[in-house]
Amino acid sequence: MEQALYFILLLIALCSVSECVQRQYHFINEEKTWTEAQRYCRENYTDLATVDNMNDMNELKKSVNGGGVQYIWIGLQKTGRDEWQWSSGEPALYLNWATGQPEGRDYCAMMLNGEWHDLPCNTSQHFICNNNKLIVIRENLTWSEALRYCRQNHVDLVSVHSEEIQRRVMNVVKRASTAAVWLGLHNYCIMNMWLWVSGETVCYQNWAPGNGTKPENCKLEKRKGAVQSGGDQRWISLPETHKLNFICINIR
């Protein structure tokens, strides 16, 4: 009972941290099709805008610079019948459709007066990018020191929720000077669970063989998650006292 209560309190604390670490957005005052906008955001920022909750939605609306702009692409696309996901590959768990939307004819989503509508993807509109970049810090710190560094100087240690984010991790981790690089991944040993510092459980996984799937020996040491900087760049479980480079979410 005591362990279960502790676990619930831990999840509440982690979710509180997640709500404090809001996404950052950048309004692009150019008109492009949805695919062109996606390519522009990936090349210059992170991706087309992802919205996970009402806090994100409020930040998204703040990023629009007025000027009479009405229709604005966000990173929501239709992948099947009544199935929508974000450009990053993350599932669309939070939705803010206008009344009567989506109509079901079109495969891309835009924002109008704070509400979402589906629209033909080849229409040219203004758009909003996620403004968070990933950066490798070439300092050798323990996991706890790396977490503190990211939160004091950037946003947070990176959480990898999708294959798209993993691809971005793989692109930047090549710059590291250590064989592995800390992620925002930690083991909650009592429940034999891995969690992200952003508060989410681990759904998408990219573990190296023999890592992350077996119970950890908590009596010996606390374990944290890192990504290999070479080879196939999979995740590995390491003692939190190891000193490694690490990846922060960085605001441009």
C-alpha positions as CSV (number, residue, x, y, z in Angstrom):
1,M,0.0,0.0,0.0
2,E,2.8,2.4,0.9
3,Q,4.6,1.6,-2.3
4,A,1.5,2.2,-4.4
5,L,0.9,5.5,-2.7
6,Y,4.5,6.6,-3.3
7,F,4.1,5.6,-7.0
8,I,1.0,7.7,-7.4
9,L,2.6,10.7,-5.8
10,L,5.6,10.2,-8.1
11,L,3.5,10.3,-11.2
12,I,1.7,13.4,-10.0
13,A,5.0,15.1,-9.4
14,L,6.3,14.1,-12.8
15,C,3.1,15.3,-14.6
16,S,3.5,18.6,-12.8
17,V,7.0,18.9,-14.2
18,S,5.6,18.0,-17.7
19,E,3.0,20.8,-17.5
20,C,5.6,23.3,-16.6
21,V,7.8,22.4,-19.6
22,Q,5.6,23.9,-22.3
23,R,6.3,23.7,-26.0
24,Q,7.6,26.8,-27.7
25,Y,6.2,27.9,-31.0
26,H,7.2,30.2,-33.9
27,F,4.7,31.7,-36.3
28,I,6.0,31.7,-39.9
29,N,4.7,34.7,-41.9
30,E,5.0,32.9,-45.3
31,E,2.4,30.8,-47.2
32,K,3.2,27.2,-48.1
33,T,1.3,24.0,-48.6
34,W,1.2,21.6,-45.6
35,T,4.0,19.4,-46.9
36,E,6.2,22.5,-47.8
37,A,5.5,23.9,-44.3
38,Q,6.4,20.6,-42.7
39,R,9.7,20.5,-44.6
40,Y,10.5,24.1,-43.7
41,C,9.9,23.5,-40.0
42,R,12.0,20.4,-39.9
43,E,14.9,22.2,-41.7
44,N,14.8,25.4,-39.6
45,Y,13.1,24.5,-36.3
46,T,11.9,21.1,-35.1
47,D,8.6,20.2,-36.8
48,L,5.1,21.6,-37.6
49,A,3.3,22.5,-34.4
50,T,2.2,19.7,-32.0
51,V,-0.4,20.4,-29.4
52,D,-0.7,18.0,-26.4
53,N,-3.0,20.0,-24.0
54,M,-4.7,23.3,-23.3
55,N,-1.5,24.9,-22.1
56,D,0.1,24.2,-25.5
57,M,-3.1,25.5,-27.2
58,N,-2.8,28.8,-25.3
59,E,0.9,29.1,-26.3
60,L,0.0,28.3,-29.9
61,K,-2.5,31.1,-30.0
62,K,-0.1,33.6,-28.4
63,S,2.5,32.8,-31.2
64,V,0.3,34.2,-33.9
65,N,1.3,37.7,-34.8
66,G,-2.2,39.0,-35.8
67,G,-2.1,41.0,-39.0
68,G,-5.3,39.6,-40.2
69,V,-4.0,36.1,-40.7
70,Q,-6.8,33.6,-40.4
71,Y,-5.9,30.1,-41.7
72,I,-2.7,28.6,-40.1
73,W,-1.3,25.1,-40.7
74,I,-0.6,23.0,-37.6
75,G,1.2,19.6,-37.7
76,L,-2.0,17.4,-37.6
77,Q,-2.5,15.0,-40.5
78,K,-5.1,12.3,-41.2
79,T,-3.6,8.8,-41.5
80,G,-6.7,6.7,-41.9
81,R,-10.4,6.8,-41.5
82,D,-11.1,9.2,-38.6
83,E,-7.5,8.7,-37.4
84,W,-5.2,11.7,-36.9
85,Q,-1.6,12.0,-35.8
86,W,1.0,14.7,-35.5
87,S,3.8,15.4,-38.0
88,S,6.3,14.1,-35.3
89,G,4.5,10.7,-35.4
90,E,2.9,11.2,-32.0
91,P,-0.7,10.2,-31.6
92,A,-3.3,13.0,-31.4
93,L,-4.5,12.6,-27.9
94,Y,-5.7,16.2,-27.4
95,L,-8.0,17.7,-30.1
96,N,-9.6,21.1,-30.5
97,W,-11.9,20.7,-33.5
98,A,-14.5,23.4,-34.3
99,T,-18.1,22.4,-34.3
100,G,-18.9,20.1,-37.2
101,Q,-15.1,19.4,-37.8
102,P,-13.4,17.5,-39.2
103,E,-15.7,17.2,-42.2
104,G,-13.7,14.1,-43.3
105,R,-12.9,15.1,-46.9
106,D,-9.4,16.5,-46.3
107,Y,-6.2,15.2,-44.7
108,C,-4.5,18.2,-43.1
109,A,-5.5,20.5,-40.3
110,M,-5.3,24.2,-39.8
111,M,-6.2,26.6,-37.0
112,L,-8.9,29.3,-37.4
113,N,-9.7,31.6,-34.5
114,G,-8.2,29.1,-32.1
115,E,-10.2,26.1,-33.4
116,W,-9.2,23.4,-35.9
117,H,-10.6,22.6,-39.3
118,D,-9.6,20.1,-42.0
119,L,-8.4,21.6,-45.2
120,P,-6.9,20.3,-48.6
121,C,-3.2,19.8,-48.0
122,N,-2.2,21.5,-51.2
123,T,-3.7,24.8,-50.1
124,S,-1.0,27.5,-49.3
125,Q,-1.3,29.0,-45.8
126,H,0.8,30.5,-43.0
127,F,2.0,28.0,-40.4
128,I,3.4,27.5,-37.0
129,C,6.6,25.5,-36.1
130,N,7.6,23.8,-32.8
131,N,10.5,25.9,-31.6
132,N,12.4,23.3,-29.6
133,K,15.7,22.0,-30.9
134,L,17.9,19.2,-29.5
135,I,21.4,20.0,-28.5
136,V,24.2,17.7,-27.3
137,I,26.1,19.1,-24.3
138,R,29.7,17.8,-24.5
139,E,30.2,17.8,-20.7
140,N,30.6,14.6,-18.7
141,L,28.0,14.7,-15.9
142,T,26.0,12.2,-13.9
143,W,22.4,11.8,-14.9
144,S,21.1,14.0,-12.0
145,E,23.7,16.7,-12.8
146,A,22.7,16.5,-16.5
147,L,19.0,16.9,-15.6
148,R,19.8,19.9,-13.4
149,Y,21.9,21.5,-16.2
150,C,19.2,21.1,-18.8
151,R,16.5,22.6,-16.6
152,Q,18.7,25.5,-15.5
153,N,20.1,26.4,-19.0
154,H,17.6,25.0,-21.6
155,V,14.3,23.2,-21.0
156,D,14.8,19.6,-20.0
157,L,16.6,16.3,-20.8
158,V,15.1,15.0,-24.0
159,S,12.2,12.6,-23.9
160,V,11.8,10.3,-27.0
161,H,8.2,9.6,-27.7
162,S,8.3,8.6,-31.3
163,E,10.4,7.4,-34.2
164,E,10.6,11.0,-35.5
165,I,12.2,12.2,-32.2
166,Q,14.5,9.2,-32.2
167,R,15.7,10.2,-35.7
168,R,16.5,13.7,-34.5
169,V,18.3,12.2,-31.5
170,M,20.4,10.1,-33.9
171,N,21.3,13.1,-35.9
172,V,22.7,15.1,-33.0
173,V,24.2,12.3,-30.9
174,K,26.9,11.8,-33.5
175,R,28.5,15.0,-32.1
176,A,29.0,13.5,-28.6
177,S,32.4,12.7,-27.2
178,T,31.2,9.8,-25.0
179,A,30.1,6.3,-26.2
180,A,26.7,6.9,-24.7
181,V,24.6,10.0,-24.0
182,W,22.1,10.6,-21.3
183,L,18.4,10.8,-22.2
184,G,15.6,11.9,-19.8
185,L,14.8,8.3,-19.0
186,H,14.8,6.8,-15.5
187,N,13.8,3.5,-13.9
188,Y,11.2,3.5,-11.2
189,C,12.5,0.3,-9.7
190,I,9.7,-0.6,-7.2
191,M,7.2,-1.0,-10.1
192,N,9.8,-2.1,-12.6
193,M,8.8,0.8,-14.9
194,W,10.8,3.2,-17.1
195,L,9.5,6.8,-17.2
196,W,10.4,10.0,-19.0
197,V,11.2,13.1,-17.0
198,S,8.5,14.8,-19.0
199,G,6.0,12.6,-17.1
200,E,5.0,10.1,-19.8
201,T,5.5,6.4,-19.6
202,V,7.6,4.7,-22.3
203,C,5.4,3.7,-25.2
204,Y,7.8,4.0,-28.2
205,Q,10.9,2.0,-27.4
206,N,14.3,1.6,-29.0
207,W,16.3,-0.6,-26.5
208,A,19.5,-2.4,-27.4
209,P,19.2,-6.2,-26.8
210,G,19.4,-7.1,-23.1
211,N,18.5,-3.5,-22.0
212,G,15.3,-2.0,-20.5
213,T,13.2,-5.2,-20.6
214,K,14.3,-7.0,-17.5
215,P,13.9,-6.0,-13.8
216,E,16.8,-3.9,-12.6
217,N,18.6,-4.7,-9.4
218,C,17.7,-1.7,-7.3
219,K,19.8,-2.8,-4.3
220,L,23.0,-2.3,-6.3
221,E,22.4,1.0,-8.0
222,K,19.8,3.3,-9.6
223,R,19.5,2.9,-13.4
224,K,19.0,5.6,-16.0
225,G,18.6,5.5,-19.8
226,A,21.2,6.6,-22.4
227,V,21.5,6.3,-26.1
228,Q,24.6,4.9,-27.9
229,S,26.4,7.6,-29.8
230,G,27.7,5.0,-32.3
231,G,26.5,1.8,-34.0
232,D,22.8,1.6,-34.3
233,Q,22.2,4.2,-31.6
234,R,19.9,2.2,-29.4
235,W,19.0,2.9,-25.8
236,I,20.9,1.3,-22.9
237,S,20.5,1.1,-19.1
238,L,23.4,2.5,-17.1
239,P,24.2,3.4,-13.4
240,E,23.1,7.0,-12.8
241,T,26.6,7.8,-11.5
242,H,28.3,7.3,-14.9
243,K,29.5,10.6,-16.3
244,L,28.3,11.1,-19.9
245,N,27.4,13.8,-22.5
246,F,23.7,14.5,-22.6
247,I,20.9,15.9,-24.8
248,C,18.9,18.9,-23.8
249,I,15.8,20.3,-25.4
250,N,17.0,23.8,-26.4
251,I,14.9,26.9,-27.3
252,R,16.1,28.7,-30.4
